[in-house]
Amino acid sequence: MKKISRIIAGTLLATGISFAQVQIGGHAAVNFSTLWGDGASEMEIPWSLGVLAGVATKVPVNEKICVVPEMNVDWRRQKDDEITWNTWAIEVPVLARYSVVPQMYLEAGPQLGFLLSSEIERKFDTGPGAEKIKLGDRKVDALHIFEIGLDAGVGFSVAQNLDLDIRFAVGLNSIVDGKKFDNDDQAFKNMQIQIGGTYWFK
């Protein structure tokens, strides 16, 4: 009985220590977005500026490794001379972080995306005016709501509660349903470079 009590007490103590080490913070970044895939490569879509912000949690595994899940609201923007495409999405990356040295770390992991809204604005070649297509219209209804991707990056702990990082994020599935355009090969996948930081409150 005493052995069981000691095991239970030790488990509770270890759990308490683990929860005490969990950190919660706010994450924000600027992103440079484009699209890649069979359909996007034909259009040569330029990189465009957007932003994202959300919350993060850091769960230590040992002295070198921790797991950092995040939930961010991402404003993605693709723009050229004729079309501006604004998309709002919720992104949930779950990153494994490895500390190379105390002030520098590498991170990588999967990311899930959920489309919230999308609007395409097209300028006319002749005369003033623009055509706006919103989520739910026939053309935008061809977008996939869910997205799977991968994130990888490097970061630096510049202060006790502040991390700065740069990440590369790439979508693995097309955000456009090619079947609704009568073209199964019309793939448009997200690609981003993110430069941001996380401030840890705890």
Contacts in CASP RR format, 6 or more apart in sequence:
PFRMAT RR
TARGET T0000
AUTHOR 0000-0000-0000
METHOD contacts of the structure
MODEL  1
MKKISRIIAGTLLATGISFAQVQIGGHAAVNFSTLWGDGASEMEIPWSLG
VLAGVATKVPVNEKICVVPEMNVDWRRQKDDEITWNTWAIEVPVLARYSV
VPQMYLEAGPQLGFLLSSEIERKFDTGPGAEKIKLGDRKVDALHIFEIGL
DAGVGFSVAQNLDLDIRFAVGLNSIVDGKKFDNDDQAFKNMQIQIGGTYW
FK
18 59 0 8 1.000
18 60 0 8 1.000
21 59 0 8 1.000
21 60 0 8 1.000
22 57 0 8 1.000
22 58 0 8 1.000
22 59 0 8 1.000
22 60 0 8 1.000
22 202 0 8 1.000
23 57 0 8 1.000
23 58 0 8 1.000
23 200 0 8 1.000
23 201 0 8 1.000
23 202 0 8 1.000
24 55 0 8 1.000
24 56 0 8 1.000
24 57 0 8 1.000
24 58 0 8 1.000
24 200 0 8 1.000
24 201 0 8 1.000
24 202 0 8 1.000
25 55 0 8 1.000
25 56 0 8 1.000
25 57 0 8 1.000
25 58 0 8 1.000
25 198 0 8 1.000
25 199 0 8 1.000
25 200 0 8 1.000
25 201 0 8 1.000
25 202 0 8 1.000
26 53 0 8 1.000
26 54 0 8 1.000
26 55 0 8 1.000
26 56 0 8 1.000
26 198 0 8 1.000
26 199 0 8 1.000
26 200 0 8 1.000
26 201 0 8 1.000
27 52 0 8 1.000
27 53 0 8 1.000
27 54 0 8 1.000
27 55 0 8 1.000
27 56 0 8 1.000
27 70 0 8 1.000
27 72 0 8 1.000
27 196 0 8 1.000
27 197 0 8 1.000
27 198 0 8 1.000
28 51 0 8 1.000
28 52 0 8 1.000
28 53 0 8 1.000
28 54 0 8 1.000
28 196 0 8 1.000
28 197 0 8 1.000
29 51 0 8 1.000
29 52 0 8 1.000
29 53 0 8 1.000
29 167 0 8 1.000
29 194 0 8 1.000
29 195 0 8 1.000
29 196 0 8 1.000
29 197 0 8 1.000
30 49 0 8 1.000
30 50 0 8 1.000
30 51 0 8 1.000
30 194 0 8 1.000
30 195 0 8 1.000
30 196 0 8 1.000
31 49 0 8 1.000
31 50 0 8 1.000
31 51 0 8 1.000
31 52 0 8 1.000
31 74 0 8 1.000
31 76 0 8 1.000
31 169 0 8 1.000
31 192 0 8 1.000
31 193 0 8 1.000
31 194 0 8 1.000
31 195 0 8 1.000
32 47 0 8 1.000
32 48 0 8 1.000
32 49 0 8 1.000
32 50 0 8 1.000
32 192 0 8 1.000
32 193 0 8 1.000
32 194 0 8 1.000
33 47 0 8 1.000
33 48 0 8 1.000
33 50 0 8 1.000
33 76 0 8 1.000
33 77 0 8 1.000
33 78 0 8 1.000
33 190 0 8 1.000
33 191 0 8 1.000
33 192 0 8 1.000
34 40 0 8 1.000
34 45 0 8 1.000
34 46 0 8 1.000
34 47 0 8 1.000
34 48 0 8 1.000
34 78 0 8 1.000
34 191 0 8 1.000
34 192 0 8 1.000
35 43 0 8 1.000
35 45 0 8 1.000
35 78 0 8 1.000
35 175 0 8 1.000
35 188 0 8 1.000
35 189 0 8 1.000
35 190 0 8 1.000
35 191 0 8 1.000
36 170 0 8 1.000
36 188 0 8 1.000
36 189 0 8 1.000
36 191 0 8 1.000
37 174 0 8 1.000
37 187 0 8 1.000
37 188 0 8 1.000
37 189 0 8 1.000
38 185 0 8 1.000
38 186 0 8 1.000
38 187 0 8 1.000
39 185 0 8 1.000
39 186 0 8 1.000
39 187 0 8 1.000
39 188 0 8 1.000
40 187 0 8 1.000
40 188 0 8 1.000
40 189 0 8 1.000
43 80 0 8 1.000
45 78 0 8 1.000
45 80 0 8 1.000
46 78 0 8 1.000
46 79 0 8 1.000
46 80 0 8 1.000
47 193 0 8 1.000
48 77 0 8 1.000
48 78 0 8 1.000
48 79 0 8 1.000
49 77 0 8 1.000
50 75 0 8 1.000
50 76 0 8 1.000
50 77 0 8 1.000
51 74 0 8 1.000
51 75 0 8 1.000
52 72 0 8 1.000
52 73 0 8 1.000
52 74 0 8 1.000
52 75 0 8 1.000
52 91 0 8 1.000
52 194 0 8 1.000
53 72 0 8 1.000
53 73 0 8 1.000
54 70 0 8 1.000
54 71 0 8 1.000
54 72 0 8 1.000
54 73 0 8 1.000
55 70 0 8 1.000
55 71 0 8 1.000
56 68 0 8 1.000
56 69 0 8 1.000
56 70 0 8 1.000
56 198 0 8 1.000
57 68 0 8 1.000
57 69 0 8 1.000
57 70 0 8 1.000
58 66 0 8 1.000
58 67 0 8 1.000
58 68 0 8 1.000
58 97 0 8 1.000
58 200 0 8 1.000
59 66 0 8 1.000
59 67 0 8 1.000
59 68 0 8 1.000
59 69 0 8 1.000
60 66 0 8 1.000
61 67 0 8 1.000
63 99 0 8 1.000
64 98 0 8 1.000
64 99 0 8 1.000
65 96 0 8 1.000
65 97 0 8 1.000
65 98 0 8 1.000
65 99 0 8 1.000
66 96 0 8 1.000
66 97 0 8 1.000
67 94 0 8 1.000
67 95 0 8 1.000
67 96 0 8 1.000
67 97 0 8 1.000
68 94 0 8 1.000
68 95 0 8 1.000
68 96 0 8 1.000
68 97 0 8 1.000
68 107 0 8 1.000
69 92 0 8 1.000
69 93 0 8 1.000
69 94 0 8 1.000
69 95 0 8 1.000
70 91 0 8 1.000
70 92 0 8 1.000
70 93 0 8 1.000
70 94 0 8 1.000
70 95 0 8 1.000
71 90 0 8 1.000
71 91 0 8 1.000
71 92 0 8 1.000
72 90 0 8 1.000
72 91 0 8 1.000
72 92 0 8 1.000
72 93 0 8 1.000
73 88 0 8 1.000
73 89 0 8 1.000
73 90 0 8 1.000
73 91 0 8 1.000
73 116 0 8 1.000
74 88 0 8 1.000
74 89 0 8 1.000
74 90 0 8 1.000
74 91 0 8 1.000
75 86 0 8 1.000
75 87 0 8 1.000
75 88 0 8 1.000
76 86 0 8 1.000
76 87 0 8 1.000
76 88 0 8 1.000
76 89 0 8 1.000
76 190 0 8 1.000
76 192 0 8 1.000
77 84 0 8 1.000
77 85 0 8 1.000
77 86 0 8 1.000
77 87 0 8 1.000
78 84 0 8 1.000
78 85 0 8 1.000
79 85 0 8 1.000
81 123 0 8 1.000
82 122 0 8 1.000
82 123 0 8 1.000
82 125 0 8 1.000
83 120 0 8 1.000
83 121 0 8 1.000
83 122 0 8 1.000
83 123 0 8 1.000
84 120 0 8 1.000
84 121 0 8 1.000
85 118 0 8 1.000
85 119 0 8 1.000
85 120 0 8 1.000
85 121 0 8 1.000
86 118 0 8 1.000
86 119 0 8 1.000
86 120 0 8 1.000
86 121 0 8 1.000
87 115 0 8 1.000
87 117 0 8 1.000
87 118 0 8 1.000
87 119 0 8 1.000
88 115 0 8 1.000
88 116 0 8 1.000
88 117 0 8 1.000
88 118 0 8 1.000
89 113 0 8 1.000
89 114 0 8 1.000
89 115 0 8 1.000
89 116 0 8 1.000
89 147 0 8 1.000
90 113 0 8 1.000
90 114 0 8 1.000
90 116 0 8 1.000
91 111 0 8 1.000
91 112 0 8 1.000
91 113 0 8 1.000
91 114 0 8 1.000
92 111 0 8 1.000
92 112 0 8 1.000
92 113 0 8 1.000
92 114 0 8 1.000
93 109 0 8 1.000
93 110 0 8 1.000
93 111 0 8 1.000
93 112 0 8 1.000
93 151 0 8 1.000
93 169 0 8 1.000
94 109 0 8 1.000
94 110 0 8 1.000
94 111 0 8 1.000
95 107 0 8 1.000
95 108 0 8 1.000
95 109 0 8 1.000
95 151 0 8 1.000
96 107 0 8 1.000
96 108 0 8 1.000
96 109 0 8 1.000
97 105 0 8 1.000
97 106 0 8 1.000
97 107 0 8 1.000
98 105 0 8 1.000
98 106 0 8 1.000
98 107 0 8 1.000
99 105 0 8 1.000
100 106 0 8 1.000
102 157 0 8 1.000
103 156 0 8 1.000
103 157 0 8 1.000
103 158 0 8 1.000
104 154 0 8 1.000
104 155 0 8 1.000
104 156 0 8 1.000
104 157 0 8 1.000
105 154 0 8 1.000
105 155 0 8 1.000
105 156 0 8 1.000
105 157 0 8 1.000
105 163 0 8 1.000
106 152 0 8 1.000
106 153 0 8 1.000
106 154 0 8 1.000
106 155 0 8 1.000
107 151 0 8 1.000
107 152 0 8 1.000
107 153 0 8 1.000
107 154 0 8 1.000
107 155 0 8 1.000
107 165 0 8 1.000
107 167 0 8 1.000
108 150 0 8 1.000
108 151 0 8 1.000
108 152 0 8 1.000
108 153 0 8 1.000
109 150 0 8 1.000
109 151 0 8 1.000
109 152 0 8 1.000
110 148 0 8 1.000
110 149 0 8 1.000
110 150 0 8 1.000
110 151 0 8 1.000
111 148 0 8 1.000
111 149 0 8 1.000
111 150 0 8 1.000
111 151 0 8 1.000
111 169 0 8 1.000
111 171 0 8 1.000
112 146 0 8 1.000
112 147 0 8 1.000
112 148 0 8 1.000
112 149 0 8 1.000
113 146 0 8 1.000
113 147 0 8 1.000
113 148 0 8 1.000
113 149 0 8 1.000
114 145 0 8 1.000
114 146 0 8 1.000
114 147 0 8 1.000
115 135 0 8 1.000
115 143 0 8 1.000
115 144 0 8 1.000
115 145 0 8 1.000
115 146 0 8 1.000
115 147 0 8 1.000
115 175 0 8 1.000
117 134 0 8 1.000
117 135 0 8 1.000
118 134 0 8 1.000
118 135 0 8 1.000
118 140 0 8 1.000
118 143 0 8 1.000
119 132 0 8 1.000
119 133 0 8 1.000
119 134 0 8 1.000
119 135 0 8 1.000
119 140 0 8 1.000
120 132 0 8 1.000
120 133 0 8 1.000
120 139 0 8 1.000
120 140 0 8 1.000
121 130 0 8 1.000
121 131 0 8 1.000
121 132 0 8 1.000
121 133 0 8 1.000
122 130 0 8 1.000
122 131 0 8 1.000
122 132 0 8 1.000
122 133 0 8 1.000
123 129 0 8 1.000
123 130 0 8 1.000
124 130 0 8 1.000
124 131 0 8 1.000
133 139 0 8 1.000
133 140 0 8 1.000
134 140 0 8 1.000
135 141 0 8 1.000
135 143 0 8 1.000
141 180 0 8 1.000
142 176 0 8 1.000
142 177 0 8 1.000
142 178 0 8 1.000
142 180 0 8 1.000
142 181 0 8 1.000
143 175 0 8 1.000
143 176 0 8 1.000
143 177 0 8 1.000
144 173 0 8 1.000
144 174 0 8 1.000
144 175 0 8 1.000
144 176 0 8 1.000
144 177 0 8 1.000
147 171 0 8 1.000
147 173 0 8 1.000
147 175 0 8 1.000
147 190 0 8 1.000
148 171 0 8 1.000
148 172 0 8 1.000
148 173 0 8 1.000
149 169 0 8 1.000
149 170 0 8 1.000
149 171 0 8 1.000
149 172 0 8 1.000
149 173 0 8 1.000
149 190 0 8 1.000
150 169 0 8 1.000
150 170 0 8 1.000
150 171 0 8 1.000
150 172 0 8 1.000
151 167 0 8 1.000
151 168 0 8 1.000
151 169 0 8 1.000
152 167 0 8 1.000
152 168 0 8 1.000
153 165 0 8 1.000
153 166 0 8 1.000
153 167 0 8 1.000
153 168 0 8 1.000
154 165 0 8 1.000
154 166 0 8 1.000
155 163 0 8 1.000
155 164 0 8 1.000
155 165 0 8 1.000
155 166 0 8 1.000
156 163 0 8 1.000
156 164 0 8 1.000
156 165 0 8 1.000
157 163 0 8 1.000
158 164 0 8 1.000
161 199 0 8 1.000
161 200 0 8 1.000
161 201 0 8 1.000
162 197 0 8 1.000
162 198 0 8 1.000
162 199 0 8 1.000
162 200 0 8 1.000
163 197 0 8 1.000
163 198 0 8 1.000
163 200 0 8 1.000
164 196 0 8 1.000
164 197 0 8 1.000
165 194 0 8 1.000
165 195 0 8 1.000
165 196 0 8 1.000
165 197 0 8 1.000
165 198 0 8 1.000
166 193 0 8 1.000
166 194 0 8 1.000
166 195 0 8 1.000
166 196 0 8 1.000
167 192 0 8 1.000
167 193 0 8 1.000
167 194 0 8 1.000
168 192 0 8 1.000
168 193 0 8 1.000
168 194 0 8 1.000
169 190 0 8 1.000
169 191 0 8 1.000
169 192 0 8 1.000
169 193 0 8 1.000
169 194 0 8 1.000
170 189 0 8 1.000
170 190 0 8 1.000
170 191 0 8 1.000
170 192 0 8 1.000
171 189 0 8 1.000
171 190 0 8 1.000
171 191 0 8 1.000
172 189 0 8 1.000
173 189 0 8 1.000
174 186 0 8 1.000
174 187 0 8 1.000
174 188 0 8 1.000
174 189 0 8 1.000
175 188 0 8 1.000
175 189 0 8 1.000
175 190 0 8 1.000
176 186 0 8 1.000
176 187 0 8 1.000
176 188 0 8 1.000
178 184 0 8 1.000
178 185 0 8 1.000
178 186 0 8 1.000
178 187 0 8 1.000
END
